[in-house]
Every structure is written in structure tokens, then in C-alpha cells.
Amino acid sequence: MKTIEFKPKLLSTLKDYNREKFMADLMAGIIVGIVALPLAIAFGIASGVSPEKGIITAIIAGFIISALGGSRVQIGGPTGAFIVIVYGIIQQYGIEGLTVATIMAGIFLILLGVFRLGTIIKYIPYPIIVGFTSGIAVTIFTTQIKDLFGLTTPEMPADFLEKWGVYFQSFGTIDLWSTLVGVLSIVIIVITPRVLKKVPGSLVAIIVMTVAVYLLRRYAGIDSIETIGDRFTINSQMPDPVIPALSWAGMKGLLPAAITIAVLGAIESLLSATVADGVIGDKHNSNQELMAQGIANLVTPIFGGIPATGAIARTMTNINNGGRTPISGIIHAVVLLAIFLFLMPLAQYIPMACLAGVLVIVSYNMSEWRTFRSLLRNPRSDVAVLLITFLLTVIIDLTVAIEVGLVIACLLFMRRVMETTDISVITDEIDPSRESDMETKDEHLIIPQGVEVYEINGPYFFGIANKFEEQMIRIKDRPRVRIIRMRRVPFIDSTGIHNLTMLCRTSKKEDTQIILSGVNEKVHTGLHKSGFYLLLGEENICPNINAALKRAEELIGTPQQK
């Protein structure tokens, strides 16, 4: 077994680190820290926790992911993808339940990295990923309608359709001032990049709208615009670590939520790291990245934080502003810490409608509607997967969508493997020009009467094993010898071994001998360990088709024809 490797990217980047790189990382880190501030507050509030918990998550998780991760430029923190699942966990299990679920997710992520399963995430079909993200985007947008329009509503239901029912019933309570703040915030966020390339539009919107609302309250007497301070008590002190009470019953109930957090975190962080690799021309270590994500989600909730992962928008901001080593990510966490300790009380003046505008833009960017539309032109199976995942995420629950999505991914993988594996029957002669395992290639090999040759081309796992068994049943003739060519079988699973064992036993009862031809070393080892060769006999395992036909000749007593 290979030893566990723990090699943070930070260690390799420090070997040739210099003042020039530090200055680039310093500027990028400061800018990313400023960009992360409004997002951390917005994600925290939208997730159902207080605003400082979003910033604490960005500080602690951001530091750990940069210091211990497998990417040079990845920026970690709370993201929009977690809003739906975090809000649902809090509604059902409370803050302590969220803490336990996040710690469990951290352990799962560490195990994924330790057992080198980082690359498996890449095999999740693209329509499923787009279905997740688009569904999450619609859900985030839905949760912001109340604050965006300043609606006065009863307690909001968790169900998507019920939410919209409440909204339609409450649109008579719309607050025009809150609506104006929300709409102007969206306009500012959209326009700012065209004027100020380096300054994030969300920060400009928050500063402008916060000042405007403060002046309206103080000098115009307009106090209908709700602010963070109206809803939350701001705390600017780092909390003491608290280990939650862990019980088997509680952990068992939170297992699906923890798996959802882990899978979602793994997908988002590795996608972000992969995109970053393409921009900077580097290659991240996916298993190291997962271990860092796991440690971050193990530590952060102990200090009151929420789930965190790699954030592609902040990662790209880091790259675009010159960040090229994990030092920029560490600096971003330090900047956020300084803001948290010294400027956090000012956050109470930020209008909720402005934060809703920020999250509306986040949901629009997450929606990938152009990609979604283009995927609708793909094969019907891909369209079905896309729509099922999307609708489950929006209407039912993200946890259910993740579970069903992974099952669909497995079924699609098995289906496509089965489509690439075929079984052919040869009953007359073998053309040497198309063969790779014959001793001579100048003459055709004639298959003697009473001998059938079967060629399996592809993995011999449970789906193909059953397909092969069905083909055997359909053939009414009972030959004296069946040669099964396995030269193109890269692996065999337990169902395949069981299938061959049952075929061998049935054939013996029918006075038919099985011969295996061209078995590779990996398949040979599996069959040998299972005890299959004791049943078949070592003499019936042949290295190539020539030897197999000679063995068949011995069994039927007929000379091989050429």
C-alpha cells in the first residue's frame, strides 16, 4: 500500500520565493480580502446564521485551505452552493446540528484525500454538475425575494413552491425604498467592472447604499429599509472554540447532510482548482486539496463557522490581481481578520436589500443559463439527467438531488461501459490479419466441429457477466468445447468470476469443457485467488488462441485444420 502523502503547495512555492512575488501576493491578497468581505456576510446571513459567522468562516477556512491546500491560487471560504443545504440543516437540527454535520463532512473529505479519491470527482457527468449549480442558483434567488423587495411576510416555509405562494400573497406589502436600494445595488454591481476594473462591484454597492440608507434615516426620517443591525447583534470578537456534543443517534441522522456537504465541497473546490490550473498553467494536487478542505471544515465549525470550499470567483480575482502562491490566500485571511476585529461594527448599517442584490448577482453568475440551454440540445439521456438533477435540487432537496445524481452518474457509467464491451461468437475460422495473440499469421485457423469460440472485448463486470450468461442460454447447441478468449478483458469483478464459475459447473454437467485463452495477468490473479482454476484445471488456461485450439483438439480427438 502506498504511504499517505501530505505535501501542501505552500512548501514547494516557498523554495524560490522572493520580494517581487511577495508584493504581487500582497496586493492580490488585500484585494481578495476586500472582495470576500461582502460575500462572506451575505452568504452567512442567507445561510441562516449571523453575519460574523460568514466572516469567521472566510478567515479560518481561507487560511487553512491556502496554507495546506494542493493549489497555488485557490481561495477558500463560504460559497453560495452551501446556502441551501446549510439553511435546511439549521431549520431541522439547529446550529449544533450544523456544527456536527460540518465536522463529519470534514472527516469524509480528509478520507477522500487520504485514499486518493480526488480524481474520481472528475468523473461525475457534466449535466449533473450543471443541474446542481443551476438549481442552487434558482433556490438562492428565491430566498432573496423577501429582502430585495422589503416584503412583510409570515415565517417563510422551506419548500420552494410554498415560498413563492407566500411571496405572491405578500406582494401588497412591498417597500418601495427597499426595492429601490436592491435594484440600484444590482445596477452598481453590473456597471462597476466597466468603469473600475480592480474594484469589486459588490463592495462599491455596499458602501454607496449603506451611506445612502444612513443619510435617509438620519435626515429624511425614512426608516423602513431594514439593515443588518435591525436583524442581528454584531459581535466583533473571535469566539472561543467549542466542541459539540456528539452522539451516535445524532450523527446517524446527520449522515446524509454531511455526505452532501462533503460531495458538494469536493466538486466545487476541485472544479475551481482545475479552472485555475488552466489560467496559470499549473497542476493542482487534488488529493492534497481535499485533505486541506477537510481540515478546514473540521476546524472552522468549532469556532462557530459554516461549511467552506474553494470559491471560483475569489480564486479568479486572486489570479487576475497577480496572486501566484498560497501566500496571497493567507494574506486575504489576515485582511479579513483585521476588518473583522476593527471595522465589523460598521456592518450593522448595511441594508438587507443591498445584500439581497449582491446574492441575486451571485445566483445569476451561478446559474450558467447559457450552458444549461446548450445542454438541452444534447442526447436525450443527458437532457433527462440535467432536468432531473435541476428539478430535484429546486423542488425537493439538495441532499436528495446529490444522492440521486450520484446514483444516476453510476448508472450512466455502467451503461457506457456496457456499450463499449461486446461479446462475439466465432464458429468457422479466425482471420490472422485481425489477431494479436496468434503464433503464426500466415494461415487462417479453422475451428473444429464441436468447438465454439467466444470473444469478450472489454471489462468483464456484473453487467457484462449477466449479458454473457444470457447469450449462453440462448444458444441451444451444446458444443463439446467452449473457448472463451479474454485477451481484451482488462479486469474482472466478483460477479464475473461467479458467472464463469457457474458456467463451468453447468458445462461440466452438459459434458462441455471450458477453455480460457489470452488471460492477462490482472485477470489471472483474480481468478487464481478465487479458486476458479481448481474447478477449471490449469491445463485449460491457455496463453493464446493457437494453444487453446490445440487443447480443444486433444479434448475432442480431432486434428486441428489449417
Beta strands, then each sheet from edge to edge (+ up, - down):
strand 1: 76-77
strand 2: 309-310
strand 3: 422-426
strand 4: 429-430
strand 5: 445-446
strand 6: 451-457
strand 7: 481-488
strand 8: 513-517
strand 9: 541-542
sheet 1: 1+ 2-
sheet 2: 3+ 6- 7- 8- 9-
sheet 3: 4+ 5-
end
